[in-house]
Amino acid sequence: MRTRRASARSVPASTRVNQDVEEGSTSIKIDQRKHVSWNFSTQDLTLSIEEYSKRYIAPAMLTLAQTVDSYGSGLYKKIWNRVGTPSTTPSSYASLGAVAQRMTEMAVPRNERRAALTSEAFHKIAGTLTTLNMPKQAADAWASGEIGNIAGFNTHESANIRSHQVGTKACTPLVNGGNQNTAYSASMKTGVQTLSLKGFTASSAGVLREGDVFTIAGVFAVNPVPGEGSTGKTVLPYLQQFVVRQALVNSDASGNATVTIAPAIITSGPYQTVSSAPADSAAISVVGAANQVNSQKLCFHKHALALVTVPLEMPDGCAWKAQESHDGPSIRIVKDYDINSDAEIVRVAVLFGWEAIYPDLAVRLDG
């Protein structure tokens, strides 16, 4: 849930000013049910199976954890802030420093920032630490490839970082019609709006894809913290980025297309997102080359993304069952016996859902 930002009042200092409160909401679908299952004959259990938990339960848990993590990495498609150079690998402090700068400019709290990096980027950055005159950091980098906290990020190496393929960007996209902005009250339930574009190659499929990031000429980002009174927000010296929030965008016979985007284009008030509404025929610039594939490393505040798991019902008919929760996630394990095959059957399962509840608190690191 997100509440409307209020602006601080100071004149006169002693007079209380009542301000409206508007609450948006975010739905989280608990729609991913995954499991790992296996069976052993009672003969195997009698003669050859040892260290059951270490050899079988732990690997099953690891498989489920990797699966859940992979789904979380797919949330990059809902994040519009994106820094770095496509088709390169982040390899220095400067890479994470650029993300930290963007987060600070977007008023993201400095504590509890995390960075999930590809193994290549993680170890390239670690390599730069080995040359520093900082004994602990250099030793950790040499001995175990650890980065630790760098540029304000608690860094993690992940094998589940997703890659993104840019749309065809066929021809030269432009805004189709001026004043395509909206109000917070109209977008607070979804965080998105539609934008009409033109200038694409006629009847072209996949001109844009979900997760594509673009800017609009003349539409600048603003400091999300409200200014004093009615003065509005401070305009930042770079264009606001938007992300495509529909699976595939195709152009019609006239080269036009309607695309769902985030954030919504809000030009005033506490939830203002841009300096001004886009003008008719304003140029659209999509990040990355046409059809280019890039890994999407995720840097985020801990409140940006939410993982929700729900304890599964415990079946009455099985011989043995258990459910464990740790730091939120809940996993169920059940065991039963098949008399026909003289085998013990084990099933480990999790029911979960991911959502980017505050996508403005996250940044994609390109490369």
Secondary structure as UniProt FT lines:
FT   STRAND          2..3
FT   TURN            13..14
FT   STRAND          23..24
FT   STRAND          32..41
FT   HELIX           42..47
FT   HELIX           53..57
FT   HELIX           58..73
FT   HELIX           74..78
FT   STRAND          82..83
FT   TURN            86..87
FT   HELIX           93..105
FT   TURN            106..107
FT   TURN            111..112
FT   STRAND          113..117
FT   HELIX           119..129
FT   TURN            130..131
FT   HELIX           135..144
FT   STRAND          149..150
FT   TURN            151..152
FT   STRAND          153..157
FT   STRAND          163..165
FT   STRAND          171..175
FT   HELIX           184..187
FT   TURN            188..190
FT   STRAND          193..200
FT   TURN            202..203
FT   TURN            205..206
FT   STRAND          208..209
FT   TURN            210..211
FT   STRAND          213..222
FT   TURN            229..230
FT   STRAND          235..244
FT   STRAND          248..249
FT   TURN            253..254
FT   STRAND          257..262
FT   TURN            270..271
FT   TURN            280..281
FT   STRAND          283..286
FT   TURN            290..291
FT   STRAND          293..295
FT   STRAND          297..301
FT   TURN            302..304
FT   STRAND          305..309
FT   STRAND          320..325
FT   STRAND          330..338
FT   TURN            339..342
FT   STRAND          343..356
FT   HELIX           359..361
FT   STRAND          362..365
//
